[in-house]
Amino acid sequence: MMEIKRDRYLKQLIESRQNGFIKVVTGIRRCGKSYLLNVLFYHYLLDNGVADDHIIRIDLEDRMNKELRNPDTMLHYVHDRIKDKELYYIIIDEVQLMDEFVDVLNSFRHIDNADTYVTGSNSHFLSSDIPTEFRGRGETIHVNPLSFAEFYSAVGGDKQDAWREYYTYGGLPLIQSFETEEKKINYLKGLFETVYLADIIERHKIKNDNELRELVLILASSIGAPCNPTKLSNTFKSVKNVSIGSQTIANYLTYLSESFLLNKAIRYDIKGKKYINTLSKYYFSDIGLRNAILDMRQQEETHIMENIIYNELITRGYSVDVGMVEIKKQDKNGKWVRIQLEVDFIASLGSKKYYVQSALSIPDREKEIQESRPLTNINDSFKKVIIVKDHIMPRRNEEGILTIGLFDFLLKEDSLDL
């Protein structure tokens, strides 16, 4: 397996040490949560003077630890390992396999010299409810699949070759351990069917799993397309000749988002300064999974690039919406009409905000005007950026719009501030 650096997440763990909170490492399954805790963080602790016997590591997926899935057995086991007043680190993998795990973890909080870190795969537990579950003393560290920068730091070589590999097979860490295209595709397909989909079907007791599969296929074939449950229900009727109620589809979309397979971007009226819940966009948290679901068909680099840019913004900690700007223009009859222009992404973090357009290429002035038009109709001072696949030097036009190349954006943490 290639050596992977997850410095962003390791830093969050380090900064969270001894803060009195239960640290819950979340994220799509197989994205590297266990590697982060049991390899990177574990070795960080050893390298910084923590004795090995003061790090209590437990993998509840390991059948050898089956007895520790009993909450009382776990409590006694951990208490018996704590021999002195020095600080102990408790690291538990797949904590949801333990009965009454919330009670157990809250009990660990009462051990003065214990600092607790867990991973898990229960969607309710690993959602925004974490602070509530732990009475306001739970902290979420959300891990995403490898960003392109993390991927490239491991594989090196020609950037274009790395990009082709990344936008085809995605950023799940284990994918690079498979040597052939066939094995990589089979691994991704197997994960989707036996891990992600199986989890959702079992957890929510879904009887007609074919409907769920079809919904994922529809979303995979139209990434970045505005949709809502009603529109998707109509698609089922017209394309699949199947009737599925909009409420059922809304439930499925929630399940897919809770499992971290999909992320939802809501439309935002920039001039009206309000959310528009009529249509949203859905992006896959790992583009390789999306491609495998479609049997590696529909490899349109335009839409894949848009999905990857969205994921990169999410990974950097931004809240990401889809922007809408309404303008008036004259039609061919001279009548004034309202039209809506779309801004691919509004990325917000604290007081920072960026308007971001994704464009595979801008070969001429006409295309540049087309991509810039939504941005030039935004009347505020936040930075406006166009990201292009072309390998260009960053440039700013007379209207203040920054155009940067894709690799500059993906490989430079401060690229939006150039």
Solvent accessible surface area in square Angstrom, and as a share of the most:
residue,aa,sasa,rsa
1,M,128,0.57
2,M,35,0.16
3,E,139,0.62
4,I,2,0.01
5,K,119,0.50
6,R,2,0.01
7,D,92,0.47
8,R,66,0.24
9,Y,3,0.01
10,L,33,0.16
11,K,124,0.53
12,Q,64,0.28
13,L,0,0.00
14,I,52,0.26
15,E,119,0.53
16,S,6,0.04
17,R,62,0.23
18,Q,112,0.50
19,N,56,0.29
20,G,40,0.39
21,F,65,0.27
22,I,2,0.01
23,K,0,0.00
24,V,0,0.00
25,V,0,0.00
26,T,0,0.00
27,G,3,0.03
28,I,2,0.01
29,R,45,0.16
30,R,91,0.33
31,C,0,0.00
32,G,14,0.13
33,K,12,0.05
34,S,48,0.31
35,Y,49,0.19
36,L,1,0.00
37,L,0,0.00
38,N,32,0.17
39,V,55,0.32
40,L,36,0.18
41,F,0,0.00
42,Y,22,0.08
43,H,90,0.40
44,Y,49,0.19
45,L,0,0.00
46,L,58,0.29
47,D,118,0.61
48,N,81,0.42
49,G,70,0.68
50,V,24,0.14
51,A,52,0.40
52,D,84,0.44
53,D,90,0.47
54,H,24,0.11
55,I,7,0.04
56,I,0,0.00
57,R,100,0.37
58,I,8,0.04
59,D,54,0.28
60,L,0,0.00
61,E,82,0.37
62,D,61,0.32
63,R,170,0.62
64,M,173,0.77
65,N,37,0.19
66,K,96,0.41
67,E,137,0.61
68,L,16,0.08
69,R,62,0.23
70,N,73,0.37
71,P,17,0.10
72,D,87,0.45
73,T,51,0.30
74,M,0,0.00
75,L,39,0.20
76,H,125,0.56
77,Y,73,0.28
78,V,0,0.00
79,H,95,0.43
80,D,95,0.49
81,R,79,0.29
82,I,32,0.16
83,K,163,0.69
84,D,61,0.32
85,K,189,0.80
86,E,113,0.50
87,L,47,0.23
88,Y,3,0.01
89,Y,2,0.01
90,I,0,0.00
91,I,1,0.00
92,I,0,0.00
93,D,6,0.03
94,E,14,0.06
95,V,0,0.00
96,Q,40,0.18
97,L,68,0.34
98,M,2,0.01
99,D,91,0.47
100,E,115,0.51
101,F,27,0.11
102,V,32,0.18
103,D,80,0.41
104,V,2,0.01
105,L,0,0.00
106,N,3,0.02
107,S,38,0.25
108,F,1,0.00
109,R,66,0.24
110,H,130,0.58
111,I,21,0.10
112,D,145,0.75
113,N,24,0.12
114,A,20,0.16
115,D,4,0.02
116,T,4,0.03
117,Y,0,0.00
118,V,0,0.00
119,T,1,0.01
120,G,0,0.00
121,S,14,0.09
122,N,46,0.24
123,S,6,0.04
124,H,109,0.49
125,F,3,0.01
126,L,5,0.03
127,S,35,0.23
128,S,103,0.66
129,D,50,0.26
130,I,0,0.00
131,P,62,0.39
132,T,108,0.63
133,E,46,0.21
134,F,0,0.00
135,R,153,0.56
136,G,41,0.39
137,R,89,0.32
138,G,7,0.07
139,E,51,0.23
140,T,63,0.37
141,I,2,0.01
142,H,69,0.31
143,V,1,0.01
144,N,16,0.08
145,P,10,0.06
146,L,2,0.01
147,S,9,0.06
148,F,1,0.00
149,A,35,0.27
150,E,22,0.10
151,F,1,0.00
152,Y,45,0.17
153,S,73,0.47
154,A,30,0.24
155,V,59,0.34
156,G,30,0.29
157,G,64,0.62
158,D,80,0.41
159,K,78,0.33
160,Q,67,0.30
161,D,75,0.39
162,A,7,0.05
163,W,1,0.00
164,R,121,0.44
165,E,45,0.20
166,Y,16,0.06
167,Y,32,0.12
168,T,24,0.14
169,Y,20,0.08
170,G,0,0.00
171,G,2,0.02
172,L,0,0.00
173,P,7,0.04
174,L,72,0.36
175,I,1,0.00
176,Q,46,0.20
177,S,55,0.35
178,F,58,0.24
179,E,160,0.72
180,T,64,0.37
181,E,104,0.47
182,E,122,0.55
183,K,113,0.48
184,K,19,0.08
185,I,28,0.14
186,N,84,0.43
187,Y,37,0.14
188,L,0,0.00
189,K,75,0.32
190,G,28,0.27
191,L,10,0.05
192,F,15,0.06
193,E,65,0.29
194,T,99,0.58
195,V,17,0.10
196,Y,4,0.01
197,L,0,0.00
198,A,39,0.31
199,D,27,0.14
200,I,0,0.00
201,I,36,0.18
202,E,138,0.62
203,R,75,0.27
204,H,52,0.23
205,K,165,0.70
206,I,20,0.10
207,K,200,0.85
208,N,73,0.38
209,D,42,0.22
210,N,95,0.49
211,E,30,0.13
212,L,0,0.00
213,R,68,0.25
214,E,53,0.24
215,L,0,0.00
216,V,0,0.00
217,L,56,0.28
218,I,20,0.10
219,L,8,0.04
220,A,0,0.00
221,S,45,0.29
222,S,47,0.30
223,I,7,0.03
224,G,11,0.11
225,A,40,0.31
226,P,43,0.27
227,C,12,0.07
228,N,38,0.19
229,P,38,0.24
230,T,79,0.46
231,K,97,0.41
232,L,8,0.04
233,S,8,0.05
234,N,79,0.41
235,T,38,0.22
236,F,2,0.01
237,K,106,0.45
238,S,93,0.60
239,V,103,0.59
240,K,74,0.31
241,N,138,0.71
242,V,60,0.35
243,S,92,0.59
244,I,8,0.04
245,G,45,0.43
246,S,46,0.29
247,Q,119,0.53
248,T,50,0.29
249,I,1,0.00
250,A,28,0.22
251,N,58,0.30
252,Y,16,0.06
253,L,7,0.04
254,T,67,0.39
255,Y,46,0.17
256,L,0,0.00
257,S,36,0.23
258,E,56,0.25
259,S,17,0.11
260,F,37,0.15
261,L,1,0.00
262,L,1,0.01
263,N,39,0.20
264,K,101,0.43
265,A,0,0.00
266,I,53,0.27
267,R,26,0.09
268,Y,42,0.16
269,D,18,0.09
270,I,13,0.07
271,K,96,0.41
272,G,41,0.39
273,K,157,0.66
274,K,120,0.51
275,Y,113,0.43
276,I,34,0.17
277,N,120,0.61
278,T,84,0.49
279,L,43,0.21
280,S,7,0.05
281,K,5,0.02
282,Y,16,0.06
283,Y,0,0.00
284,F,1,0.00
285,S,12,0.08
286,D,3,0.02
287,I,4,0.02
288,G,0,0.00
289,L,0,0.00
290,R,1,0.01
291,N,0,0.00
292,A,2,0.01
293,I,19,0.10
294,L,6,0.03
295,D,69,0.36
296,M,32,0.14
297,R,140,0.51
298,Q,72,0.32
299,Q,63,0.28
300,E,63,0.28
301,E,40,0.18
302,T,62,0.36
303,H,79,0.35
304,I,0,0.00
305,M,0,0.00
306,E,19,0.09
307,N,0,0.00
308,I,6,0.03
309,I,0,0.00
310,Y,4,0.02
311,N,26,0.14
312,E,8,0.04
313,L,0,0.00
314,I,45,0.23
315,T,12,0.07
316,R,23,0.08
317,G,43,0.42
318,Y,26,0.10
319,S,65,0.42
320,V,10,0.06
321,D,19,0.10
322,V,0,0.00
323,G,0,0.00
324,M,7,0.03
325,V,0,0.00
326,E,56,0.25
327,I,19,0.10
328,K,120,0.51
329,K,76,0.32
330,Q,91,0.41
331,D,49,0.25
332,K,197,0.83
333,N,124,0.63
334,G,39,0.37
335,K,135,0.57
336,W,156,0.55
337,V,50,0.29
338,R,157,0.57
339,I,48,0.25
340,Q,99,0.44
341,L,23,0.11
342,E,57,0.26
343,V,0,0.00
344,D,21,0.11
345,F,0,0.00
346,I,6,0.03
347,A,0,0.00
348,S,33,0.21
349,L,84,0.42
350,G,80,0.77
351,S,110,0.71
352,K,101,0.43
353,K,54,0.23
354,Y,8,0.03
355,Y,4,0.01
356,V,0,0.00
357,Q,8,0.04
358,S,16,0.10
359,A,3,0.03
360,L,58,0.29
361,S,42,0.27
362,I,23,0.12
363,P,105,0.66
364,D,77,0.40
365,R,135,0.49
366,E,136,0.61
367,K,55,0.23
368,E,34,0.15
369,I,89,0.45
370,Q,111,0.49
371,E,20,0.09
372,S,7,0.05
373,R,85,0.31
374,P,9,0.06
375,L,0,0.00
376,T,55,0.32
377,N,40,0.21
378,I,9,0.05
379,N,135,0.69
380,D,57,0.30
381,S,113,0.73
382,F,75,0.31
383,K,59,0.25
384,K,23,0.10
385,V,0,0.00
386,I,2,0.01
387,I,0,0.00
388,V,3,0.01
389,K,37,0.16
390,D,54,0.28
391,H,143,0.64
392,I,39,0.20
393,M,158,0.71
394,P,49,0.31
395,R,113,0.41
396,R,115,0.42
397,N,38,0.20
398,E,146,0.65
399,E,101,0.45
400,G,34,0.32
401,I,2,0.01
402,L,4,0.02
403,T,9,0.05
404,I,0,0.00
405,G,2,0.02
406,L,1,0.01
407,F,13,0.05
408,D,22,0.11
409,F,0,0.00
410,L,2,0.01
411,L,51,0.26
412,K,95,0.40
413,E,110,0.49
414,D,90,0.47
415,S,0,0.00
416,L,4,0.02
417,D,72,0.37
418,L,71,0.35
